[in-house]
């Protein structure tokens, strides 16, 4: 079913404000939407699996968010016509899921070097 999505994604270098529509699949517990960007970014949040998938023409990532332990985020980056795979360690600082909302804060590391702190705050309502 169609939903209205509000919220934001923040990291060290930018902030993306969400005020868009998406699709909520109640039986699968998934939320899907496209960002309004030139890379045609698609975001899927699977609340059941606690997983975020973010894909576009240049970048693909899958993040499992479970505060119990550090995670490995598998990523692919397109540069010069070639896809490069790499993994980042993810430390979940905050994970809150309730009533059609997700608040997530996590840090990413490459070889024990902190790269970024990311905050995702999403709320959605059925249209």
Helices and strands as residue ranges (DSSP letters): E 2-10, E 15-25, E 30-34, E 42-46, E 51-55, E 59-64, E 71-79, E 82-97, E 101-110, E 113-126
